[in-house]
Amino acid sequence: MQTRPAHQGRGLARAVLDTALRRAWHAGCDLVFLEASVEDWPRRFYARLGFREIAVTHLFTRLPA
């Protein structure tokens, strides 16, 4: 998901995440996790919202020859 540049900085991403977390809580989910790239901005955004890094994973894909 990405916010158009003209609409960035208005709290839209936070509102979407807050809604998702609220829905998960009301559905009985007591564990929520996110995946974010080490090099990308969402990692810092999620940290500001209280998420913390618990693991680092690697993904490998082999394309057909």
N, C-alpha and C positions, 0 to 999 in steps of 0.2 A: 504494500500500500504506500502511496506517496501523495503528499499534499502539493497542489500547484503552488509555485513560488509566490504568486500574488496573494495567496491565502495563508501563507506560513506565518508563524509567530502569533497566532490567535488562540492557541490552546486546543485546536481541533484534534490533534493526535492524542493529547491527554484525555480529552472528552471521550474519544473512542475507546481508549484503554480503560478508563474508569467505568464505562458502561459494560465492557466485556468482563471486568473483574466483579462488578456488582452482580451481573447475571450468573457468573460462575458461582459466586457465594450463595445466591438464592437457590441455585440448582443443587447445592450440597457439596460443591467441590471445595476441598480444604487444601489442595495443592495446585498451584498454578506455576507454570514455567514458560519461559520465552527463549527463543533462539535468536542470537544477534551476531553479526560478523564483528570480529575484533577490529577491523579497519573502518567500520561504518559508524555513522553518528548514532543510531538507535541504542547502541551499547551504553553510551553516556546518559542518554535520555532515560533509559530504564533504570540505571543506577540512581539517578536523582529521584525516581519514584519509589525507591526502596528495594528494588530487586538487586540481588548480588550474584556474582559469578560463582558457580559451584563446580563447573567442569569445562574442559576444553575438548572439542571433538574435531575430527578430521573427516572429510568426505572425499572419496576418490571415485572417479568415474572413468571407465574405459569406453571410448567411443568405437563404433565399428570401423574396421579398416577400410 
